[in-house]
Amino acid sequence: MKIFRDPIALQQELKGLQSSIGFVPTMGALHLGHRTLIEEARRRNGTVVVSIFVNPTQFLEGEDLESYPRNEEADRRICELSGVDYLFYPSAERMYGQDDVYVGAPDVRGYVLEGASRAGHFDGVLTVVLKLFHIVTPTHAYFGKKDAQQLALIKQMVQDFFLHVNIVAVDTVRESDGLALSSRNLYLSDAERHEALKISYALKRATTMIAQGIRDTAVITREMHKIMGSLEVEYIAFVDNEFHELPQVEIDNTIILIAAKVGTTRLIDNIQL
């Protein structure tokens, strides 16, 4: 495995490759969810590139940029064991200048749900992903479905900017008890982790109600709030695949999304129907 820290050096290294490139962009603190993305990239491509970059432009003032989990040695070892060919580990100084051009998130889908409380967050996400795509020039790029809104906006950016990369969405990986894997789970105490299970319980209860024929999203939302009563729920949303709010569940065109704080840790999860 080769490790690069300079964007131009990696770009030059990859330019002459004849094989397909599978790319997994991450912020590090790698877990089984990331490994699943890497394994999928390894299965389908001749070359696998992983980036680890805690992107400062997607963190708002007061968020956990400085305390975000970092473990370079463990991440490097996971990448080696997973068969990664190139590990890209840039610094913020090499990714950004003093007066950069930024990508703006769309006015509607970029400023609802995650974008409503984190204005500017998706500008930072889309900007860094576009930079990474131009550095790596991947054939396929792999993202988890847990960040559903982020995934939708990246797909839109690829379409709107006519980028030559195929976005591959990979199912959310969960612990055996249902908790969605996240690097921020490291913040949780044992008691908080137990409380966090209420998020996946609420999603499971919603799917059960829908299977029973209940389609009114207001009714389902009230039941979900009961389950998560002790959590600080930021939102429960039912949207279609274009992120328009739904009053009634539409099978094959509904995403149920949750954002909630468990202690001081903000977690998101979703399920797609």
C-alpha positions in Angstrom: 0.0 0.0 0.0 1.3 3.4 -1.0 0.6 6.4 1.2 0.3 9.9 -0.3 -0.2 13.2 1.4 0.2 15.6 -1.5 -2.8 15.9 -3.8 -0.8 16.6 -7.0 1.6 13.7 -6.4 -1.4 11.3 -6.0 -3.1 12.7 -9.1 0.0 12.1 -11.1 0.5 8.6 -9.7 -3.1 7.6 -10.7 -3.2 9.3 -14.1 -1.5 6.5 -16.0 -3.4 3.6 -14.5 -5.3 1.3 -16.9 -7.5 -0.4 -14.3 -10.7 0.8 -12.9 -10.4 2.8 -9.7 -12.7 2.3 -6.7 -12.6 5.2 -4.3 -13.8 5.3 -0.7 -13.6 8.8 0.8 -13.7 8.8 4.7 -12.9 11.0 7.7 -11.1 8.2 9.4 -11.8 6.4 12.7 -12.5 3.5 10.4 -15.0 0.8 11.5 -16.8 -2.1 9.9 -19.0 0.1 7.9 -15.9 1.6 6.2 -14.4 -1.8 5.7 -17.6 -2.9 4.0 -17.2 0.0 1.5 -13.6 -0.9 0.9 -14.4 -4.6 0.4 -17.1 -3.6 -2.2 -14.6 -1.4 -3.9 -11.9 -4.2 -3.8 -14.4 -6.7 -5.3 -15.2 -4.6 -8.3 -12.1 -2.7 -9.2 -8.5 -3.2 -10.1 -7.3 -0.4 -7.9 -8.7 0.8 -4.6 -8.0 4.3 -3.2 -9.1 5.4 0.3 -8.9 9.0 1.5 -8.8 10.0 5.2 -9.5 13.7 5.7 -11.4 15.4 8.5 -12.7 18.2 6.3 -12.9 21.4 8.3 -15.3 23.2 5.9 -18.2 20.9 6.7 -18.0 21.5 10.5 -19.9 24.5 11.8 -18.8 26.7 14.7 -19.1 24.8 18.0 -19.2 21.3 16.4 -16.6 18.6 17.1 -13.9 19.3 14.5 -11.1 19.3 17.1 -12.4 16.3 19.0 -13.5 14.2 16.1 -12.0 10.7 16.5 -8.6 10.3 14.9 -6.3 7.2 14.9 -3.9 7.3 11.9 -2.0 4.1 12.9 -5.2 2.0 13.3 -6.7 3.4 10.1 -3.6 2.6 8.2 -3.5 -0.9 9.5 -7.2 -1.5 8.6 -6.5 -0.2 5.0 -3.5 -2.5 4.7 -5.5 -5.5 5.9 -8.4 -4.6 3.5 -6.2 -4.6 0.4 -6.2 -0.9 -0.2 -3.7 0.1 -2.9 -3.4 3.8 -2.2 -4.1 5.7 1.1 -4.5 9.5 0.7 -3.9 11.4 3.9 -3.8 15.1 3.1 -3.7 18.1 5.4 -6.2 21.0 5.3 -3.4 23.2 4.1 -2.9 21.0 1.0 -6.6 20.8 0.3 -7.5 24.4 0.7 -6.0 27.8 0.0 -6.7 31.3 1.3 -9.6 32.2 -1.1 -11.0 29.0 -2.5 -13.9 28.5 -4.9 -16.7 26.6 -3.1 -19.5 24.5 -4.3 -22.9 25.6 -3.1 -25.5 23.1 -2.1 -28.9 23.4 -3.8 -31.3 25.9 -2.3 -34.0 23.4 -1.4 -32.5 19.9 -0.8 -29.3 21.4 0.7 -31.1 23.4 3.4 -33.7 21.0 4.8 -33.1 18.3 7.5 -29.4 18.2 8.0 -29.0 21.4 6.1 -31.6 23.2 8.2 -29.7 23.1 11.5 -26.3 23.0 9.9 -26.4 25.8 7.3 -23.3 25.6 5.0 -22.5 22.0 6.0 -23.3 20.6 2.6 -21.4 23.3 0.9 -18.3 22.0 2.6 -19.2 18.3 1.9 -19.8 18.9 -1.8 -16.7 21.0 -2.2 -14.3 18.5 -0.7 -15.9 15.6 -2.5 -15.5 17.4 -5.8 -11.9 18.1 -5.0 -11.3 14.5 -4.1 -13.0 13.3 -7.3 -10.7 15.5 -9.4 -7.6 14.3 -7.6 -8.5 10.5 -7.7 -10.6 10.5 -10.9 -12.4 7.3 -9.7 -14.4 4.9 -11.9 -16.7 4.1 -8.9 -17.0 6.0 -5.6 -18.6 4.2 -2.6 -20.8 5.9 0.1 -22.9 4.5 2.9 -26.7 4.9 2.9 -26.7 6.1 6.5 -25.9 9.6 5.3 -28.9 9.6 3.0 -29.1 13.3 2.3 -25.4 13.6 1.7 -25.6 10.7 -0.7 -28.5 12.3 -2.6 -26.7 15.6 -3.0 -23.4 13.9 -4.1 -25.4 12.1 -6.8 -27.0 15.4 -7.9 -23.6 17.1 -8.0 -22.2 14.3 -10.2 -25.2 14.6 -12.5 -25.3 18.4 -12.6 -21.5 18.8 -13.2 -21.4 15.9 -15.7 -18.7 14.0 -13.7 -17.5 10.7 -15.0 -17.9 8.7 -11.8 -20.4 6.1 -10.8 -21.7 6.5 -7.3 -22.3 3.2 -5.5 -24.6 3.3 -2.5 -23.9 0.6 0.1 -26.3 -0.5 2.8 -25.9 0.8 6.3 -23.9 -1.6 8.5 -25.3 -2.2 12.0 -24.2 -3.8 15.2 -26.0 -7.0 16.1 -28.4 -5.0 18.3 -29.3 -2.6 15.5 -27.2 0.4 16.3 -25.9 2.0 13.0 -22.1 2.1 12.9 -20.7 5.6 13.2 -17.3 7.0 14.1 -19.2 9.2 16.6 -20.4 6.1 18.5 -17.0 6.3 20.2 -18.3 9.3 22.2 -21.0 7.3 23.8 -20.8 5.9 27.3 -22.3 2.5 28.0 -25.5 4.0 29.3 -25.7 6.4 26.3 -25.1 3.6 23.8 -28.1 1.7 25.3 -30.2 4.9 24.9 -29.0 5.3 21.3 -30.7 1.9 20.5 -34.0 3.8 20.7 -33.2 5.3 17.3 -33.1 2.0 15.5 -36.0 0.7 17.6 -38.1 3.6 16.4 -37.2 2.9 12.7 -38.1 -0.8 13.2 -41.4 0.1 14.8 -42.2 2.4 11.8 -41.5 -0.4 9.4 -43.8 -2.7 11.4 -46.6 -0.2 11.3 -46.2 0.3 7.6 -46.3 -3.5 7.1 -49.6 -3.5 9.0 -51.0 -1.1 6.5 -50.6 2.2 8.3 -49.5 4.9 5.8 -50.2 8.2 7.7 -46.8 9.6 8.5 -48.1 11.8 11.3 -49.5 8.7 13.1 -46.2 6.8 12.6 -44.2 9.8 13.8 -46.1 10.1 17.1 -45.3 6.4 17.8 -41.7 7.0 17.0 -41.5 9.9 19.4 -42.9 7.8 22.1 -40.1 5.3 21.7 -37.4 8.0 21.7 -39.0 10.0 24.5 -35.8 10.3 26.6 -33.7 11.5 23.6 -33.4 15.0 22.3 -35.0 14.5 18.9 -34.0 17.0 16.3 -36.2 15.6 13.6 -38.2 12.6 12.3 -38.9 13.0 8.6 -40.7 11.1 5.9 -39.5 12.2 2.5 -39.5 10.8 -1.0 -36.4 10.0 -3.0 -36.2 13.7 -4.0 -36.5 14.7 -0.4 -39.9 16.2 -0.6 -42.0 15.8 2.6 -44.6 13.0 2.5 -47.9 13.0 4.3 -48.4 9.4 3.3 -45.9 6.6 3.0 -45.2 5.6 -0.6 -43.7 2.1 -0.9 -40.4 2.2 -2.9 -40.3 6.0 -2.6 -40.0 6.7 1.1 -37.0 7.5 3.3 -37.5 7.8 7.1 -34.8 9.9 8.7 -33.9 10.6 12.3 -31.5 13.0 13.9 -31.2 12.9 17.7 -28.8 13.7 20.5 -27.8 11.1 22.9 -26.1 13.0 25.7 -24.0 15.5 23.8 -23.5 13.2 20.8 -25.6 13.9 17.7 -26.5 10.7 15.7 -28.4 10.2 12.5 -30.0 7.1 11.0 -32.6 6.2 8.3 -34.3 3.5 6.6 -35.4 3.4 2.9 -38.6 1.7 1.9 
